Amino acid sequence: MANQTTNPINKPEEKGFGAGEHAERLSGLATTEQAEIDKKTGLDIFRDMTLGRRFEDKCAEMYYRGKMFGFVHLYNGQEAVSSGVIGAMKKKHDWFCSTYRDHVHALSAGVPAREVMSELFGKETGCSKGRGGSMHLFSKEHHLLGGYAFIGEGIPVAVGAAFTSKYKKEALGEKQSDSVTAAFFGDGTCNNGQFFECLNMAQLWKLPILFVVENNKWAIGMAHDRATSDPEIWRKANSFGMAGEEVNGMDVLAVREAAIRAIKRARNGEGPTLLECLTYRFRGHSLADPDELRQEEEKQFWSERDPLKALEKDLLTRSLATTEELRAIEKEIDKEVTDAVEFALEAPEPKPEELTRYIWAEKEERF
């Protein structure tokens, strides 16, 4: 069972730039042995994580070839969080709010790879019509409420969506909220005002929302355990009387189980959950980051805990998949990603005369 807010606060010692505090915390968390899944679910999760990984690898290739511009923040290493949380929710029914590291969240939510890649190339066929780029993916159809360039921006938006869900249900005389919202953000956001204000409001009104902290140990170039008085973010839930839980964010099945518990609480009208996922990004902060601050020892420690490799091992051990099935999925994903790039390269640019389009909301386009 993952740690929950009933445990006493026990601050770890300063661990500097090594694997340190995160590694110690991982050792006491739940394992995938507690998670029960069937073959279809296992293969679906593997496919989603593989799509996220291969898509991001292709983005890096396109960026370094000079085909993609601007700031591009990749998600490699954190796929278990996106697939674990969003995979446990209802697509086109629940709501999702992302960050500037939003490509994989969009893919997990069901936004087609063609639309995401087109947006990264600034094309009219992108999910934000080429106006948003890497950090501002949006899809009304797939209930993706946006990526945001500044940390903490998306949390109030997600709280607003959760309030809307609850308000609409109560207006119809029903006690339970039908839709749940997931707000994703990083460890660097958790000392910002929006974080605390929104946790307070969500708990006060028992809103159906998951606050998902993707604690990848680094906020650009600042190690998390050197920037906060108590690095165990999930414990902050206790200050608001909110459910809080930490989970191994490199273990997709553990993340999924924790998300299922939180979603159940939200749908039952029991309010929000602060879910801290201990994870790690395998690349620098962005593709413009030379990634010289993190020690090689630390990177090696986390690469050995690759969530995709861990899932593959788990599926094979449980006889839920064969090696041949997994390799076939990878080939399908490679074709899908290649198709997305070819589609994006050939897609039209936004028309200059439509520069101001989408600035003002038309009546039929409102949320």
For each residue, the residues with C-beta under 8 A, 3 or more apart:
1: 4 30 34
2: 29 30 245 246 247 248 254 258
3: 7 28 29 234 245 246
4: 1 7 243 244 245
5: 234 235 237 238 242 243 244 245
6:
7: 3 4 10
8:
9: 230 232 235
10: 7
11: 230 231 232
12: 15 20 21 24 25 225 231 232
13:
14: 225 226
15: 12 18 20 21 24 225
16: 20 223 226
17: 20 223 293 294 295 298
18: 15 23 295 297 298
19: 22 23 297 298 301 302
20: 12 15 16 17 23 24 225
21: 12 15 24 25 225 231
22: 19 25 26 215 217 278 280
23: 18 19 20 26 27 301
24: 12 15 20 21 27 28
25: 12 21 22 28 29 232 246 278
26: 22 23 29 248 250 278 305
27: 23 24
28: 3 24 25
29: 2 3 25 26 246 247 248 251 254 278
30: 1 2 34 247 248 251 254 257 258
31: 34 248 251 254
32: 35 251 253 254 310 314
33:
34: 1 30 31 254 257
35: 32 253 254 256 257
36:
37: 41 42 45 253 256 320
38: 41 42 320
39: 42 43 320 321
40: 43 44
41: 37 38 44 45
42: 37 38 39 45 46 311 314 315 318 320 321
43: 39 40 46 47 315 320 321 325 329
44: 40 41 47 48 87
45: 37 41 42 48 49 83 84 87 252 253 256 311
46: 42 43 49 50 308 311 312 315 321 326 329
47: 43 44 50 51 329 332 333
48: 44 45 51 52 79 82 83 87 107 108
49: 45 46 52 53 79 80 83 252 307 308 311
50: 46 47 53 54 308 329 330 333
51: 47 48 54 55 107 113 333 336 337
52: 48 49 55 56 75 79 82 83 103 104 107 108
53: 49 50 56 57 76 79 308
54: 50 51 57 58 330 333 334 337
55: 51 52 58 59 103 104 107 113 116 117 337 340
56: 52 53 59 60 74 75 76 103 104
57: 53 54 60 61 76
58: 54 55 61 62 117 337 338 340 341
59: 55 56 62 63 68 72 74 103 117 120 287
60: 56 57 63 64 72 74 283 287
61: 57 58 64 65
62: 58 59 65 67 68 120 121 341
63: 59 60 66 67 68 69 72 287
64: 60 61 287
65: 61 62
66: 63
67: 62 63 121 345
68: 59 62 63 72 120 121 134
69: 63 122
70: 133 134 135
71: 100 134 135 286 287 288
72: 59 60 63 68 120 134 286 287
73: 100 101 134 135 285 286 287
74: 56 59 60 101 103 281 283 286 287
75: 52 56 78 79 82 101 103 104 105 281
76: 53 56 57 79 281 282 283
77: 216 250 279 280 281 282 283 302 306 307
78: 75 81 82 101 104 214 216 249 279 280 281 307
79: 48 49 52 53 75 76 82 83 104 252 307 308
80: 49 83 84 249 250 251 252 255 277 279 307 311
81: 78 84 85 184 212 214 249 255 277 279
82: 48 52 75 78 79 85 86 104 105 107 108 184
83: 45 48 49 52 79 80 86 87 108 252 255 256
84: 45 80 81 87 88 252 253 254 255 256 258 259 277
85: 81 82 88 89 182 184 210 212 255 256 259 275
86: 82 83 89 91 96 105 108 109 182
87: 44 45 48 83 84 108 256
88: 84 85 256 259 260 263
89: 85 86 93 94 96 180 182 259 263
90: 93 94 179 180
91: 86 94 109 110 142 143
92: 110 141 142 143
93: 89 90 143 178 179
94: 89 90 91 143 179 180 181 182
95: 143 145 158 161 162 165 179 180 181 182
96: 86 89 105 109 143 144 145 181 182 184
97: 144 145 146 154 155 157 158 161 181 182 183 184
98: 101 102 105 106 137 144 145 146 147 148 154 184
99: 102 147 148 151 154 184 185 186 214
100: 71 73 134 135 147 148 149
101: 73 74 75 78 98 104 105 147 186 214 281
102: 98 99 105 106 134 135 137 146 147
103: 52 55 56 59 74 75 106 107 116 120 134 137
104: 52 55 56 75 78 79 82 101 107 108
105: 75 82 86 96 98 101 102 108 109 137 144 147 184
106: 98 102 103 109 111 116 127 137 139 142 144 147
107: 48 51 52 55 82 103 104 110 111 113 116
108: 48 52 82 83 86 87 104 105
109: 86 91 96 105 106 139 142 143 144
110: 91 92 107 142
111: 106 107 115 116 127 137 139 142 144
112: 115 116 340
113: 51 55 107 116 117 336 337 339 340
114: 117 118 125 339 340 343 344
115: 111 112 118 119 125 126 127 139
116: 55 103 106 107 111 112 113 119 120 126 127 137 340
117: 55 58 59 113 114 120 121 337 340 341 343 344
118: 114 115 121 123 124 125 126 127 130 340 343 344 347
119: 115 116 122 123 126 127 128 130 132 133 134 137
120: 59 62 68 72 103 116 117 126 133 134 344
121: 62 67 68 117 118 126 130 344 345 347
122: 69 119 126 130 133 349 350
123: 118 119 126 130 344 347 348 349 350
124: 118 129 130 347 348 349 350 351
125: 114 115 118 130 343 344 347 348
126: 115 116 118 119 120 121 122 123 129 130 131 132 344 347
127: 106 111 115 116 118 119 132 137 138 139 144
128: 119 131 132 133 136 137 138
129: 124 126 132 350 357 358
130: 118 119 121 122 123 124 125 126 133 349 350
131: 126 128 136 350 358
132: 119 126 127 128 129 135 136 137 138 147
133: 70 119 120 122 128 130 136
134: 68 70 71 72 73 100 102 103 119 120 137 147
135: 70 71 73 100 102 132 147 148 149
136: 128 131 132 133 146 147 148 149
137: 98 102 103 105 106 111 116 119 127 128 132 134 144 146 147
138: 127 128 132 144 145 146 147
139: 106 109 111 115 127 142 143 144
140: 143 365 367
141: 92
142: 91 92 106 109 110 111 139
143: 91 92 93 94 95 96 109 139 140
144: 96 97 98 105 106 109 111 127 137 138 139
145: 95 96 97 98 138 154 157 158 161 181
146: 97 98 102 136 137 138 154 157
147: 98 99 100 101 102 105 106 132 134 135 136 137 138 154
148: 98 99 100 135 136 151 153 154 157
149: 100 135 136 153
150: 153
151: 99 148 185 186 188 189 192
152: 155 185 189 192 193 194 195
153: 148 149 150 156 157 194
154: 97 98 99 145 146 147 148 157 158 183 184 185
155: 97 152 158 159 183 185 189 194 195 198 211
156: 153 159 160 194 197 198
157: 97 145 146 148 153 154 160 161
158: 95 97 145 154 155 161 162 181 182 183 198 209
159: 155 156 162 163 181 183 198 201 202 207 209
160: 156 157 163 164
161: 95 97 145 157 158 164 165 181 209
162: 95 158 159 165 166 177 180 181 202 207 208 209 272
163: 159 160 166 167 205 207
164: 160 161 167 168
165: 95 161 162 168 169 177 178 179 180 181 207 208
166: 162 163 169 170 177 205 206 207 208
167: 163 164 170 171
168: 164 165 171 172
169: 165 166 172 174 175 176 177 178
170: 166 167 173 174 175
171: 167 168
172: 168 169
173: 170
174: 169 170 178
175: 169 170 269
176: 169 267 268 269
177: 162 165 166 169 180 207 208 266 267 269
178: 93 165 169 174 267
179: 90 93 94 95 165 208
180: 89 90 94 95 162 165 177 208 209 210 263 266 267
181: 94 95 96 97 145 158 159 161 162 165 207 208 209 210
182: 85 86 89 94 95 96 97 158 209 210 212
183: 97 154 155 158 159 198 209 210 211 212
184: 81 82 85 96 97 98 99 105 154 212 214
185: 99 151 152 154 155 189 190 195 211 212 213 214
186: 99 101 151 189 190 213 214 215 216 219
187: 190 213 214 215 216 217 218 219 224 228 233
188: 151 191 219 220 222 224 227
189: 151 152 155 185 186 192 194 195 213
190: 185 186 187 195 213 228 233 236
191: 188 195 227 228
192: 151 152 189 195 196
193: 152 196 197
194: 152 153 155 156 189 197 198
195: 152 155 185 189 190 191 192 198 199
196: 192 193 199 200 236
197: 156 193 194 200 201
198: 155 156 158 159 183 194 195 201 202 211
199: 195 196 202 203 211 236 237 240 242 272 274
200: 196 197 203 204 240
201: 159 197 198 204 205 207
202: 159 162 198 199 205 206 207 209 211 242 271 272
203: 199 200 206 207 240 241 242 271 272
204: 200 201
205: 163 166 201 202
206: 166 202 203 269 270 271 272
207: 159 162 163 165 166 177 181 201 202 203 271 272
208: 162 165 166 177 179 180 181 266 267 269 271 272
209: 158 159 161 162 180 181 182 183 202 266 272
210: 85 180 181 182 183 259 262 263 266 272 273 275
211: 155 183 185 198 199 202 272 273 274 275
212: 81 85 182 183 184 185 275 277
213: 185 186 187 189 190 233 234 274 275 276 277
214: 78 81 99 101 184 185 186 187 249 277 279
215: 22 186 187 224 233 249 276 277 278 279
216: 77 78 186 187 279 280 281
217: 22 187 223 224 225 280
218: 187 221 222 223 224 281 285 293 294
219: 186 187 188 222 224 227
220: 188 285 289
221: 218 285 293
222: 188 218 219 226 227
223: 16 17 217 218 226 227
224: 187 188 215 217 218 219 227 228 231
225: 12 14 15 20 21 217 228 231
226: 14 16 222 223
227: 188 191 219 222 223 224
228: 187 190 191 224 225 231 233
229:
230: 9 11 235 236
231: 11 12 21 224 225 228
232: 9 11 12 25 235 246 276
233: 187 190 213 215 228 236 246 274 276
234: 3 5 213 237 244 245 246 274 275 276
235: 5 9 230 232 238 244
236: 190 196 199 230 233 239 240 244 274
237: 5 199 234 240 242 243 244 273 274
238: 5 235 241 242 244
239: 236
240: 199 200 203 236 237
241: 203 238
242: 5 199 202 203 237 238 271 272 273 274
243: 4 5 237 262 265 270 271 272 273 274
244: 4 5 234 235 236 237 238 273 274 275 276
245: 2 3 4 5 234 258 261 262 273 274 275 276
246: 2 3 25 29 232 233 234 275 276 277 278
247: 2 29 30 251 254 255 257 258 275 276 277 278
248: 2 26 29 30 31 251 254 255 277 278
249: 78 80 81 214 215 255 277 278 279 307
250: 26 77 80 278 279 280 302 305 306 307 310
251: 29 30 31 32 80 247 248 254 255 307 310
252: 45 49 79 80 83 84 255 256 307 310 311
253: 32 35 37 45 84 256 257 311 314
254: 2 29 30 31 32 34 35 84 247 248 251 257 258
255: 80 81 83 84 85 247 248 249 251 252 258 259 277
256: 35 37 45 83 84 85 87 88 252 253 259 260
257: 30 34 35 247 253 254 260 261
258: 2 30 84 245 247 254 255 261 262 275
259: 84 85 88 89 210 255 256 262 263 275
260: 88 256 257 263 264
261: 245 257 258 264 265 273
262: 210 243 245 258 259 265 266 273 275
263: 88 89 180 210 259 260 266 267
264: 260 261 267 268
265: 243 261 262 268 270 271 273
266: 177 180 208 209 210 262 263 270 271 272 273
267: 176 177 178 180 208 263 264
268: 176 264 265
269: 175 176 177 206 208
270: 206 243 265 266
271: 202 203 206 207 208 242 243 265 266
272: 162 199 202 203 206 207 208 209 210 211 242 243 266
273: 210 211 237 242 243 244 245 261 262 265 266
274: 199 211 213 233 234 236 237 242 243 244 245
275: 85 210 211 212 213 234 244 245 246 247 258 259 262
276: 213 215 232 233 234 244 245 246 247
277: 80 81 84 212 213 214 215 246 247 248 249 255
278: 22 25 26 29 215 246 247 248 249 250
279: 77 78 80 81 214 215 216 249 250 307
280: 22 77 78 216 217 250 302 305
281: 74 75 76 77 78 101 216 218 284 285
282: 76 77 299 302 303 306
283: 60 74 76 77 287 289 291
284: 281 287 288 289 290 291
285: 73 218 220 221 281 289 291
286: 71 72 73 74 289
287: 59 60 63 64 71 72 73 74 283 284
288: 71 284
289: 220 283 284 285 286
290: 284
291: 283 284 285 294
292:
293: 17 218 221
294: 17 218 291 298 299
295: 17 18 298 299
296: 299 300
297: 18 19 300 301
298: 17 18 19 294 295 301 302
299: 282 294 295 296 302 303
300: 296 297 303 304
301: 19 23 297 298 304 305
302: 19 77 250 280 282 298 299 305
303: 282 299 300 306
304: 300 301
305: 26 250 280 301 302 310
306: 77 250 282 303 309 310
307: 49 77 78 79 80 249 250 251 252 279 310 311
308: 46 49 50 53 79 311 312
309: 306 312 313
310: 32 250 251 252 305 306 307 313 314
311: 42 45 46 49 80 252 253 307 308 314 315
312: 46 308 309 315 316 321 326
313: 309 310 316 317
314: 32 42 253 310 311 317 318
315: 42 43 46 311 312 318 320 321 326
316: 312 313 319 320 321 322 323 326
317: 313 314
318: 42 314 315
319: 316
320: 37 38 39 42 43 315 316
321: 39 42 43 46 312 315 316 325 326
322: 316 325 326
323: 316 326 327
324: 327 328
325: 43 321 322 328 329
326: 46 312 315 316 321 322 323 329 330
327: 323 324 330 331
328: 324 325 331 332
329: 43 46 47 50 325 326 332 333
330: 50 54 326 327 333 334
331: 327 328 334 335
332: 47 328 329 335 336
333: 47 50 51 54 329 330 336 337
334: 54 330 331 337 338
335: 331 332 338 339
336: 51 113 332 333 339 340
337: 51 54 55 58 113 117 333 334 340 341
338: 58 334 335 341 342
339: 113 114 335 336 342 343
340: 55 58 112 113 114 116 117 118 336 337 343 344
341: 58 62 117 337 338 344 345
342: 338 339 345 346
343: 114 117 118 125 339 340 346 347
344: 114 117 118 120 121 123 125 126 340 341 347
345: 67 121 341 342
346: 342 343
347: 118 121 123 124 125 126 343 344
348: 123 124 125
349: 122 123 124 130
350: 122 123 124 129 130 131 354 355
351: 124 354
352: 355
353:
354: 350 351 357
355: 350 352
356: 359
357: 129 354
358: 129 131
359: 356
360:
361: 365 366
362: 365 366
363: 366
364:
365: 140 361 362
366: 361 362 363
367: 140
